[in-house]
Amino acid sequence: MLFNSIDFAIFLPIVFFLYWFICRGGAIQQNVLAVAASFVFYGWWDWRFLILMSITIACSWASGIWMTNVRERDREKKNPKRRARAVMVGNIVLNLLILGFFKYYNFFAQGFADAFTLFGKELNPTTLKIILPVGISFYTFQALSYSIDVYREKLQPTRNAVAFFAFVSFFPQLVAGPIERATNLLPQFYSKRVFDYAKASDGARQILWGLFKKMVVADNCALAVNRIFEEHYAVGGSDLVMGAALFAFQIYCDFSGYSDIAIGTARLFGIGLKKNFSFPYFSRDIAEFWRRWHISLTTWFRDYVYIPLGGSRGGRGQKIRNTFVIFLASGLWHGANWTFVVWGAYHALLFVPLLLLGRNRKYTDSVATGRKLPTLKEFAGIAMTFVLVTIGWIIFRARDMRQTIEYMAGMCDASLFSIPIHGRVACLYAVIFLVIEWLGRGQEYAIERLPVKRAGVRWVIYGAIALFIATSSGASEQFIYFQF
């Protein structure tokens, strides 16, 4: 079920009514409805996906209890965590095997065969017609973080199966994040939620802004981007540059738009989700960009991969190794294609110099705080970072590495200095969006607090946004990150 569909427009009010007006008995009733609604929401694509998700949730829930039980029994032994570690590793391996089979089997099978061709051996790998379950990377990582945190004794395992199922399967963030931590989301399902009008109205505003990002900006950008990338060999260099820039706005507005709708929807039900984007295109270097882009995934890899490997401690070689590990893992997380791996390596190459020079945490505040405009130096940093990120998006968007090379070569043509033909309307939407984002960059989302005192004027603005959404002539595509 898509957030930007008629189905969801019918589904959400029904669940909202049942949640607040029928389930008045307490947290148990609210949680049961949350799980039921989440299973309907997820099973709308294919009911068989529910089986895999249920296995992941059930095994992760059981592993938490099992770890605690064996840890208590082994408390007096020489290595009291040995069996608990085995349980954690077993759950991680099981869930990664499920994820790996559905997402990476064909990729690694073909890669294995290609490796043998280097030695003159021809193999015909058996590939399978596998349907990738929607959102499997998101809910798998969310469940794994719970097991790891229980092992690390950062939280006590829950014996409340319904609350745990609600934590992993909660429909607003189920298929494209944010990837929540049990330490933040799970406790919210332990007690009854009480309706808060201020939170609900704030959630509705964030949903409105998320829909604007997706249906007005991202989907209109998609019309031009799809055409330019499909016909990259026949369009001029300036149009290729336009296509790359518009894809940067498409993927940001598409993904952050989903996150805004997810966070806003959760707020309607009295649940708080973590912020997933923080105006990343106003970053002054690549390190700042990655602190602001897909925050839930970036921090997941930091806490569960980068730091356990040693983080920024140790020698120069160790720092470089750890950086490449998390960026390559992040690239592969996005999909079974060499373009994603190269995209990850590209960002690692951009990040490493900042890390080695100790400048990776130079910018931790918002740009131009207390000022209307950035300084010339800040503007140059923002522009350069956007260019570098956009080059990476070409690799990310391309069908394969051959198209990546052809696309970038086409940008270097003399036609680069001509006036682009495609994407002018989408470019106008992108500029308007960028201005609104800049004006609201100090807030949780751009229109959280409009700089207008009169309520009537604010409602006119909200109505105008809704009108843009209703009359948008965009591509009406599904969210990009559903494929990951």
ZAFIFI-523176 format. One record per residue (C-alpha): residue in one letter; x, y, z. Coordinates in steps of 0.5 Angstrom, whole numbers, plus 500, padded with zeros to 3 digits. Layout:
<atoms>
AXYZ
...
</atoms>
This chain:
<atoms>
M500500500
L503507498
F503513502
N501517496
S495512494
I487512494
D488506498
F492509504
A488515504
I482511506
F486506510
L489511515
P482515517
I479508519
V485506523
F486512526
F478512528
L479505531
Y485507535
W483513538
F475511539
I474504539
C481501543
R480505549
G482499554
G489500554
A496499551
I494492549
Q488494545
Q492499541
N498495540
V494489537
L490494532
A497497531
V500490529
A493488525
A494495521
S501494520
F500487517
V494489513
F498495510
Y504490509
G500484506
W497489501
W503488496
D503480497
W501476503
R507472503
F511477505
L508477512
I511470513
L518472512
M517478516
S514474522
I520469522
T525475523
I520478528
A519472532
C526470532
S529476534
W524477540
A526469542
S533471542
G532476546
I529472552
W534466550
M540471551
T538473558
N536466560
V543463558
R546469561
E543468568
R545461568
D552462566
R553468571
E558464575
K562461569
K568463567
N566466560
P558468562
K557471555
R559466551
R553462550
A549469550
R554471544
A552464540
V545466541
M546473538
V550471532
G545465531
N540470530
I544475526
V546469521
L539467520
N536474519
L542476514
L541469510
I534471509
L536478507
G542475503
F538470499
F532474497
K536480495
Y543478493
Y543471491
N543472484
F548478484
F553473488
A552467483
Q553471477
G559475481
F562468482
A561465475
D565472472
A571471477
F572464474
T572467467
L578470469
F582463469
G579461463
K573457466
E566458464
L560457469
N553458468
P550460474
T543458476
T539464477
L532465481
K526469479
I526472486
I521477488
L525482493
P520483499
V518490500
G522493506
I526487508
S533491509
F529496513
Y526491518
T531486518
F536492521
Q531494526
A530487529
L538486529
S539492533
Y535489538
S538483539
I545486539
D543492544
V540486548
Y546482548
R550489550
E545490556
K543496553
L536494554
Q532489558
P529484553
T521484552
R517478554
N511482551
A510479544
V505484542
A509490543
F515487540
F511485534
A508492534
F515495534
V518492528
S512492524
F509499525
F506501519
P508508518
Q516506518
L516499516
V518499509
A522505508
G524507515
P527511519
I530505522
E528505529
R532503535
A528499541
T531503546
N527509543
L521506540
L519499544
P518503550
Q513507547
F508501546
Y509499553
S504504556
K497507553
R498513548
V493519550
F491523544
D494530544
Y491535539
A498539538
K502532536
A497530531
S496537528
D504537528
G504530525
A498532519
R503538517
Q509534516
I505529512
L503535508
W510537507
G512530505
L507529500
F509536497
K516533497
K514527494
M508528489
V510535487
V517535487
A520528486
D515526481
N516532477
C523531477
A522524475
L519525469
A525529466
V530524470
N527518467
R527521460
I534523460
F537517463
E534513458
E536517452
H543519455
Y546517449
A542522445
V541528449
G546534450
G551535455
S547541459
D541536459
L545531462
V547536467
M540538468
G538530469
A543529474
A541535478
L534533478
F535526480
A539529486
F532533488
Q528527486
I531522491
Y532527496
C525529496
D522522495
F526519501
S525524505
G518525503
Y517518505
S520519512
D516526513
I510522512
A512516516
I514521522
G508525521
T503519521
A506516527
R505522531
L498522529
F498515533
G502518539
I508515537
G515519536
L520517531
K527519530
K529524525
N532521518
F534527514
S536534516
F537539510
P543535507
Y544539501
F546545506
S552541508
R559544507
D563538506
I561530505
A562529513
E556534514
F552531509
W553524512
R551526518
R544529515
W543524510
H539518512
I541519519
S538512521
L542508517
T548512518
T548511525
W546504525
F553502521
R556507526
D554504532
Y554496530
V559496525
Y564502525
I565503532
P566495534
L571495528
G575500532
G572507529
S577512529
R581509534
G588506532
G593508526
R591511519
G591504516
Q585502521
K581508520
I581508512
R579500513
N574502517
T571508513
F571503507
V568498510
I562502512
F561505506
L562499502
A557496506
S552502506
G553501498
L551494498
W545495503
H542499497
G542494492
A545488489
N549492483
W556494482
T554501481
F552501489
V558498491
V562503487
W558509489
G560507496
A567507495
Y566514491
H564517498
A569513502
L574516498
L571523499
F570522506
V577519508
P581526507
L577529512
L578524517
L585523516
L586531517
G581531523
R576535519
N570530519
R567534525
K568541523
Y561542522
T556540527
D551546527
S547549522
V549553516
A548561517
T545560524
G542567526
R543569519
K539570512
L544568508
P551564508
T557567507
L561566501
K565561504
E559557506
F556558500
A562555496
G562549501
I555548500
A556548492
M562544492
T559539496
F552538492
V556537486
L560532489
V554528491
T551529485
I556526481
G555520486
W548520484
I549519477
I553512479
F547511484
R542512478
A545509472
R543502470
D550499470
M557502470
R557502463
Q552507463
T555511468
I561512464
E557514458
Y553519462
M559522465
A563522458
G557525455
M557531460
C564533458
D561534450
A561541448
S554541448
L555542456
F554550454
S548550451
I541551454
P538545456
I531542453
H528538458
G526539466
R525546466
V518545470
A521540474
C527545475
L522551477
Y519546483
A526544485
V528552486
I522553490
F523547494
L530549496
V528556498
I522554503
E527549505
W533554506
L528558510
G526553515
R532549516
G533551523
Q526546524
E525539524
Y522540517
A521546513
I514548515
E514546522
R513553524
L511558518
P513565519
V506568519
K502570525
R495570523
A492563523
G488565517
V494566512
R497560515
W491556513
V491559506
I499557505
Y497550507
G491550502
A496552497
I500546498
A494541498
L492544491
F499543489
I499536491
A492535488
T494538481
S501535480
S502532474
G508528476
A510521474
S506518480
E511513482
Q512509488
F518511493
I525509490
Y527506497
F522501496
Q527497492
F532497497
</atoms>
